[in-house]
Structure formats: structure tokens, C-alpha cells
Amino acid sequence: MILVTGATGNIGKELVPQLLAKGEKVRVVTRDAAKVANLGGKVDVMIGDLKNADTVKRAVAGADAVFLVGIIADTTQSADRQLIAESAKAGVKRIAKISARSNGRGIGQIHFEQEELIRQSGVAWTFLRCGMFMSNTLGWAGTIKAQGAVYSPFGQGKMAMIPPKDIAAVATLALTGPGHEGQIYDLHGDTLLTVPEQVAILSRVVGKPIRVVDITPEAASERLRAAGGSPMLVEGLTALWTMVRNNEAQFRNDEVRRLTGHPPQSFESFCEAHKAAFMA
């Protein structure tokens, strides 16, 4: 049995079908059964909240492996500490965790601290340190539909994004196959693109013009803060926007192909798969 946390998120929605296709038994935890109704009874659905101690104990009971997204918004990390500790007590054999490079502060530091908790737990682990997510572009949908525009603080900075589908493919390997214990995989795309280049591709796919409005990282920070973003999130994203804008985040590699044997999904293919999200 594999416990998948974040099963209704961008990565989880790709991971669960891949695990099922390999014949694995999957357990998901949700507060709303309707969100996993599309799985048609193919998984073990547990209604509950992973911030609740009793839910955590029931979730890990009988599980051989855990896919951990992590609750980054929880700066105390109490829920993840509990899940990691209970996994060890329950005899979970491996944990595959979504993570990121640590810069010693903000979101990166929380990921680093969570990695340390897993290392200390005694459970075998694999850390998937992901770069820029293609799925972040889904956040453009609102302004594209309303204004035909994307507001970007990245300037002309280039980035090699990775889609959830490929992250899930590597997670599937780590959760089900040998040789991944104690491994840290830096997962990036293999093609560097600026936001204007991304928007041009998306514009072709959806068949309508989309303009890019350049805003400063400071202006984007104010927008995020006004929308209720936590100080940690604002700080972390401002640093990221600035790095990309200064072309200090041009990380790309061929890890997906090396590990899975198939080429990474292109941004155009990702846009085609999520075309409906951007249509008015």
C-alpha cells in the first residue's frame, strides 16, 4: 500500500494513475470525497485531515511507502513531523518527498528541515528537489480570460520548467523500485524559456493573442501580500523572481530521461493537455 499525500494536487493527480497502472494499491486522504470521485473506487479513500493525529495514524497503518508533498505553509511543520514519526512507527519502508534546493531561508529552508526529519526517522528516503513547475502557469488563467494578459515579474530571465507528469514518473520509480534509497534527484526541464516565449507557445495552442505585462518583483510582492500571501511565501517568491530575472536560475538537466527512459514533456505538450484551463 502506498499512501499519497496531496493526491488532489497537480503532482498527486498525475502520480495516482501512474501507480495504479503499475498495479500498486494506493491510499489517499481527503477532507472531501467528491475531489477523488473521479478515481472510481480504484483507491483506498480515507476521509480526514492529515493535521489530525488520529487520521495520520490510520493513514500510515499498513502502508509500505509514503509520498510526501509537505505542508510548506505550516512553518511549525507539526503535521509533517507527525506524519514522518508515525510512518517510522508503523514500519513504512520508504518515503519519497517533494523538495527543493535550500538557500538557508524561507521555503527552501523548510524543505531542508523536512529532509533532515526524514533522515533522522530511519525510514529509507528519496528526495525529489524540483525546479520551476510548469503547472505554475495555470495561475495565469484568470488574467488571460479576463484581460488577455499575463503579468510577469520574471522579465527576460530563462528557466527550464518541469511538468507534474514527469515529477510523478520519477516519484513512481522511487516508490516502487529498487536503487533509489538515499538518492537526491534534482529535477528540471531540459529547455530554457523566458515567460514571453512561454506565453507565445500558449497563445498558439489556445488560438488567441496573449500579451505579457512586465512588472517588478517588488510590485508582484505587493500583489501577493494584498492577496493574503504569508510573509514566508512572499519572501521566497520575491527571491525566486529576482533570481530568474537576473538569469541566475538557469538550471536544466536530463534527469527525467536518464531515470525514466523517456523524454521530458515539452511546454507545448503541457499547454495542449491543459488547454481548457485557459479558455474563456
KAQUIJO-V138771 format. One record per residue. N is the residue number from 1. RES is the residue in one letter. PSI is psi in whole degrees, -180 to 180 (none if undefined). Layout:
BEGIN
[[N | RES | PSI] [N | RES | PSI]]
END
This chain:
BEGIN
[[1 | M | 133] [2 | I | 122] [3 | L | 122] [4 | V | 111] [5 | T | 155] [6 | G | 33] [7 | A | -23] [8 | T | 4] [9 | G | 180] [10 | N | -41] [11 | I | -44] [12 | G | -39] [13 | K | -24] [14 | E | -34] [15 | L | -46] [16 | V | -50] [17 | P | -35] [18 | Q | -39] [19 | L | -42] [20 | L | -37] [21 | A | -24] [22 | K | 3] [23 | G | 15] [24 | E | 149] [25 | K | 132] [26 | V | 138] [27 | R | 135] [28 | V | 150] [29 | V | 129] [30 | T | 152] [31 | R | -11] [32 | D | 105] [33 | A | -27] [34 | A | -27] [35 | K | -18] [36 | V | 15] [37 | A | -28] [38 | N | -16] [39 | L | -8] [40 | G | 40] [41 | G | 13] [42 | K | -14] [43 | V | 162] [44 | D | 109] [45 | V | 125] [46 | M | 123] [47 | I | 123] [48 | G | -173] [49 | D | 126] [50 | L | 1] [51 | K | -6] [52 | N | 129] [53 | A | -43] [54 | D | -40] [55 | T | -43] [56 | V | -46] [57 | K | -41] [58 | R | -34] [59 | A | -39] [60 | V | -13] [61 | A | 120] [62 | G | 2] [63 | A | 138] [64 | D | -28] [65 | A | 155] [66 | V | 132] [67 | F | 118] [68 | L | 116] [69 | V | -43] [70 | G | 141] [71 | I | 87] [72 | I | -28] [73 | A | -18] [74 | D | 95] [75 | T | -20] [76 | T | -20] [77 | Q | 22] [78 | S | -42] [79 | A | -43] [80 | D | -37] [81 | R | -44] [82 | Q | -43] [83 | L | -42] [84 | I | -45] [85 | A | -44] [86 | E | -31] [87 | S | -43] [88 | A | -44] [89 | K | -35] [90 | A | -5] [91 | G | 21] [92 | V | 135] [93 | K | -28] [94 | R | 149] [95 | I | 129] [96 | A | 121] [97 | K | 133] [98 | I | 130] [99 | S | -168] [100 | A | 163] [101 | R | 143] [102 | S | 132] [103 | N | 14] [104 | G | 10] [105 | R | 164] [106 | G | -139] [107 | I | -42] [108 | G | -40] [109 | Q | -38] [110 | I | -42] [111 | H | -44] [112 | F | -44] [113 | E | -38] [114 | Q | -39] [115 | E | -42] [116 | E | -40] [117 | L | -41] [118 | I | -42] [119 | R | -42] [120 | Q | -15] [121 | S | -23] [122 | G | -5] [123 | V | 137] [124 | A | 144] [125 | W | 158] [126 | T | 130] [127 | F | 127] [128 | L | 95] [129 | R | 100] [130 | C | 147] [131 | G | -140] [132 | M | 132] [133 | F | 132] [134 | M | -33] [135 | S | -16] [136 | N | -26] [137 | T | -17] [138 | L | -22] [139 | G | -12] [140 | W | -15] [141 | A | -41] [142 | G | -50] [143 | T | -26] [144 | I | -45] [145 | K | -40] [146 | A | -35] [147 | Q | -5] [148 | G | 33] [149 | A | 154] [150 | V | 126] [151 | Y | 117] [152 | S | 131] [153 | P | 8] [154 | F | -10] [155 | G | -134] [156 | Q | 17] [157 | G | 145] [158 | K | 147] [159 | M | 151] [160 | A | 98] [161 | M | 155] [162 | I | 137] [163 | P | 154] [164 | P | -34] [165 | K | -41] [166 | D | -36] [167 | I | -43] [168 | A | -36] [169 | A | -41] [170 | V | -40] [171 | A | -39] [172 | T | -43] [173 | L | -46] [174 | A | -32] [175 | L | -21] [176 | T | -16] [177 | G | 164] [178 | P | 164] [179 | G | 4] [180 | H | -2] [181 | E | 134] [182 | G | 14] [183 | Q | 143] [184 | I | 117] [185 | Y | 118] [186 | D | 113] [187 | L | 117] [188 | H | 168] [189 | G | 178] [190 | D | 3] [191 | T | 124] [192 | L | 129] [193 | L | 142] [194 | T | 166] [195 | V | -44] [196 | P | -37] [197 | E | -39] [198 | Q | -45] [199 | V | -36] [200 | A | -40] [201 | I | -46] [202 | L | -39] [203 | S | -41] [204 | R | -41] [205 | V | -44] [206 | V | -12] [207 | G | 32] [208 | K | 151] [209 | P | 141] [210 | I | 127] [211 | R | 154] [212 | V | 125] [213 | V | 114] [214 | D | 126] [215 | I | 156] [216 | T | 156] [217 | P | -34] [218 | E | -42] [219 | A | -39] [220 | A | -35] [221 | S | -42] [222 | E | -40] [223 | R | -43] [224 | L | -42] [225 | R | -42] [226 | A | -27] [227 | A | 1] [228 | G | 12] [229 | G | 140] [230 | S | 156] [231 | P | -40] [232 | M | -43] [233 | L | -44] [234 | V | -46] [235 | E | -47] [236 | G | -44] [237 | L | -35] [238 | T | -42] [239 | A | -41] [240 | L | -48] [241 | W | -42] [242 | T | -42] [243 | M | -48] [244 | V | -45] [245 | R | -35] [246 | N | 10] [247 | N | 42] [248 | E | 13] [249 | A | 39] [250 | Q | 60] [251 | F | 125] [252 | R | 152] [253 | N | -178] [254 | D | 32] [255 | E | -38] [256 | V | -48] [257 | R | -43] [258 | R | -41] [259 | L | -40] [260 | T | -22] [261 | G | 0] [262 | H | 154] [263 | P | 151] [264 | P | 152] [265 | Q | 135] [266 | S | 161] [267 | F | -36] [268 | E | -43] [269 | S | -40] [270 | F | -44] [271 | C | -40] [272 | E | -41] [273 | A | -26] [274 | H | 23] [275 | K | -41] [276 | A | -29] [277 | A | -25] [278 | F | -3] [279 | M | 139] [280 | A | none]]
END
